[in-house]
Amino acid sequence: MNRARVGILISGRGSDALALIRAAEAADYPAEIALVLSNRPEAPGLARAIDAGVMALAVDHKTFGQDREAHERAMDALLREAGVNLVVLAGYMRILTPFFVGAWAGRMINVHPSLLPAFPGLHPHRQALDAGVKLHGCSVHWVTNGVDAGPIIGQAAVPVLENDDEETLAARVLAAEHRLLPACLAAALTSRRNPVAADQVFANPALWTAPCLPLEGGRPK
């Protein structure tokens, strides 16, 4: 099986990255995790990836000062050196410049902890609680220049309970992310086996759609 080589960008604990690494251990999964990159050398997810047998490196954004593009060019070089075909933003906490978005256009997806287009950007769990919604969740989408604005590949919903705070709601959403992200990555890669140019990906809704994970007893199946 010819599997795509995937690079994962993280900034923190890397639990979504670990979910992808575990999914990729299956022989029939369409991806192998070639590299985990972080902008923070102290990110716990780097050690978790290394422990799982995946190459993990840090490119500290602080050493580049205010030059965000220079930092991204350094990351881009490492991804290309590793032969990466598709990039996953899995808890990467920096807004990308047009350079990086353009370099990986049609080949980069992001997981965001809300049911987009609701609650984009920072503190989505706080936004959900403040809005009084009964359902919250997570989304995986193609990355474009807009913040959390690209075409959606798939979503998973979780209930908002009466006694929830940001921490308890975030934990419930994170568990859903660990199921949704591997499924959506597989869906994105499967669609890419068709002869579709990168600039056509955003124009073809058939390539965006993956089923939402249904609820069963208040939890994702």
C-alpha positions as CSV (number, residue, x, y, z in Angstrom):
1,M,0.0,0.0,0.0
2,N,1.4,3.4,-1.1
3,R,0.9,5.6,2.0
4,A,1.1,9.4,2.1
5,R,3.8,10.9,4.3
6,V,2.2,13.3,6.8
7,G,3.8,16.0,8.9
8,I,2.1,17.2,12.1
9,L,2.6,20.7,13.6
10,I,2.0,21.0,17.3
11,S,2.6,23.6,20.0
12,G,1.8,21.6,23.2
13,R,1.0,18.2,24.6
14,G,0.4,16.6,21.2
15,S,-2.5,14.3,22.1
16,D,-4.1,14.7,18.7
17,A,-0.7,13.9,17.1
18,L,-0.5,10.8,19.2
19,A,-4.0,9.8,18.0
20,L,-2.8,10.1,14.4
21,I,0.4,8.1,15.2
22,R,-1.7,5.3,16.7
23,A,-4.1,5.3,13.7
24,A,-1.2,5.1,11.3
25,E,0.0,1.9,13.0
26,A,-2.8,0.1,11.2
27,A,-1.5,-1.5,8.0
28,D,-4.6,-0.3,6.0
29,Y,-4.4,3.3,7.2
30,P,-3.5,5.6,4.2
31,A,-0.9,7.7,6.0
32,E,2.4,7.3,7.8
33,I,3.6,10.0,10.1
34,A,6.9,11.2,8.8
35,L,7.6,14.1,11.1
36,V,6.2,16.0,14.1
37,L,7.3,19.6,14.3
38,S,6.8,22.1,17.1
39,N,7.4,25.8,17.4
40,R,8.1,25.2,21.1
41,P,11.2,23.1,22.1
42,E,9.5,22.4,25.5
43,A,6.3,21.0,24.0
44,P,5.5,17.7,25.7
45,G,4.2,16.3,22.4
46,L,7.7,16.0,21.0
47,A,8.7,13.5,23.6
48,R,5.4,11.6,23.1
49,A,6.1,11.3,19.4
50,I,9.7,10.2,19.9
51,D,8.5,7.6,22.4
52,A,6.1,6.3,19.7
53,G,9.0,6.0,17.2
54,V,8.3,9.1,15.1
55,M,10.9,11.7,14.3
56,A,10.1,14.9,16.2
57,L,11.9,18.3,15.9
58,A,11.5,21.8,17.2
59,V,12.0,25.1,15.4
60,D,11.8,27.7,18.1
61,H,9.9,30.7,16.8
62,K,11.5,32.9,19.4
63,T,14.9,32.7,17.7
64,F,13.3,34.4,14.6
65,G,12.0,37.4,16.5
66,Q,9.2,39.0,14.6
67,D,10.0,37.4,11.3
68,R,7.2,34.8,11.1
69,E,7.9,33.9,7.5
70,A,11.5,33.1,8.2
71,H,10.4,30.7,11.0
72,E,7.9,29.1,8.6
73,R,10.5,28.7,5.9
74,A,12.7,26.8,8.3
75,M,9.7,24.5,9.1
76,D,8.9,24.2,5.4
77,A,12.4,23.0,4.6
78,L,12.3,20.3,7.3
79,L,8.9,19.1,6.0
80,R,10.1,18.9,2.5
81,E,13.4,17.2,3.6
82,A,11.2,14.5,5.3
83,G,9.2,14.0,2.1
84,V,5.9,15.2,3.6
85,N,2.9,15.1,1.2
86,L,0.3,16.6,3.6
87,V,0.5,18.7,6.8
88,V,-1.8,18.4,9.8
89,L,-2.2,21.3,12.2
90,A,-2.9,19.5,15.5
91,G,-2.9,22.1,18.3
92,Y,-0.5,24.4,16.5
93,M,-1.1,27.8,18.2
94,R,0.3,30.3,15.7
95,I,-1.5,32.0,12.8
96,L,0.3,31.1,9.6
97,T,1.5,33.6,7.1
98,P,0.4,33.6,3.4
99,F,3.7,32.1,2.5
100,F,3.1,28.8,4.4
101,V,-0.6,28.6,3.5
102,G,0.3,29.1,-0.1
103,A,3.2,26.6,0.0
104,W,0.9,23.9,1.3
105,A,-2.4,25.0,-0.4
106,G,-4.7,22.0,-0.8
107,R,-2.3,19.9,1.3
108,M,-2.9,21.1,4.8
109,I,-5.7,20.4,7.3
110,N,-6.5,21.7,10.8
111,V,-8.5,20.5,13.8
112,H,-10.4,23.2,15.7
113,P,-12.3,22.6,18.9
114,S,-15.7,24.0,17.9
115,L,-18.5,23.2,15.4
116,L,-17.3,25.7,12.8
117,P,-18.3,28.3,11.6
118,A,-19.3,28.8,15.3
119,F,-16.6,30.0,17.7
120,P,-13.5,30.3,15.6
121,G,-10.2,31.6,17.0
122,L,-9.2,31.6,20.6
123,H,-11.1,30.2,23.6
124,P,-13.8,28.3,21.7
125,H,-15.0,26.5,24.9
126,R,-15.5,29.7,26.7
127,Q,-17.3,31.1,23.8
128,A,-19.6,28.1,23.7
129,L,-20.4,28.3,27.4
130,D,-21.0,32.0,27.2
131,A,-23.4,31.5,24.2
132,G,-25.4,28.9,26.2
133,V,-25.3,26.3,23.3
134,K,-26.4,22.7,24.0
135,L,-24.1,21.1,21.5
136,H,-20.4,21.8,21.0
137,G,-17.7,19.8,19.3
138,C,-14.8,19.9,16.9
139,S,-14.1,20.3,13.2
140,V,-11.4,19.3,10.7
141,H,-11.1,21.6,7.8
142,W,-8.8,22.5,4.9
143,V,-6.5,25.4,5.7
144,T,-6.9,28.7,3.9
145,N,-5.8,32.2,4.7
146,G,-8.8,32.9,6.8
147,V,-8.6,31.9,10.5
148,D,-10.5,28.6,10.9
149,A,-12.4,29.4,7.7
150,G,-11.5,26.7,5.2
151,P,-13.9,24.1,3.8
152,I,-14.9,21.5,6.4
153,I,-14.0,17.9,6.0
154,G,-15.9,16.5,9.0
155,Q,-17.2,17.4,12.4
156,A,-18.1,15.6,15.7
157,A,-20.6,16.9,18.2
158,V,-20.7,16.5,22.0
159,P,-23.3,17.7,24.5
160,V,-22.8,20.7,26.8
161,L,-23.8,19.6,30.2
162,E,-25.4,21.8,32.8
163,N,-22.4,21.7,35.2
164,D,-19.7,22.1,32.5
165,D,-16.8,24.5,32.8
166,E,-14.1,25.1,30.3
167,E,-12.0,22.3,31.5
168,T,-14.7,19.6,31.5
169,L,-16.1,20.7,28.2
170,A,-12.6,20.8,26.7
171,A,-11.9,17.2,27.8
172,R,-15.1,16.0,26.2
173,V,-14.3,17.7,22.9
174,L,-10.7,16.5,23.0
175,A,-11.9,12.9,23.2
176,A,-14.0,13.5,20.1
177,E,-11.0,15.1,18.3
178,H,-9.0,11.9,18.8
179,R,-11.6,10.0,16.9
180,L,-12.5,12.6,14.3
181,L,-9.0,13.7,13.2
182,P,-7.7,10.3,12.0
183,A,-11.0,9.6,10.2
184,C,-10.9,13.0,8.4
185,L,-7.2,12.6,7.5
186,A,-8.0,9.2,5.9
187,A,-10.9,10.8,4.1
188,A,-8.8,13.6,2.8
189,L,-6.1,11.3,1.6
190,T,-8.5,8.9,0.0
191,S,-10.1,11.7,-2.1
192,R,-6.6,12.8,-3.1
193,R,-6.1,9.5,-5.0
194,N,-8.3,11.0,-7.7
195,P,-6.4,13.2,-10.2
196,V,-7.4,16.5,-8.6
197,A,-5.1,19.5,-8.8
198,A,-4.4,21.3,-5.5
199,D,-6.2,24.4,-6.8
200,Q,-9.3,22.4,-7.5
201,V,-9.6,21.0,-4.0
202,F,-11.3,24.1,-2.6
203,A,-13.9,24.1,-5.5
204,N,-15.1,20.5,-5.2
205,P,-17.5,19.9,-2.3
206,A,-17.2,16.1,-2.9
207,L,-13.7,16.4,-1.4
208,W,-14.8,18.2,1.7
209,T,-17.5,16.0,3.1
210,A,-17.0,13.3,5.7
211,P,-19.8,12.1,8.0
212,C,-20.2,13.7,11.4
213,L,-19.7,11.2,14.2
214,P,-23.1,10.6,15.7
215,L,-23.9,10.8,19.4
216,E,-24.7,7.6,21.3
217,G,-25.8,8.0,25.0
218,G,-24.4,11.6,25.0
219,R,-21.0,10.5,23.7
220,P,-19.5,10.1,20.2
221,K,-19.8,6.5,19.0
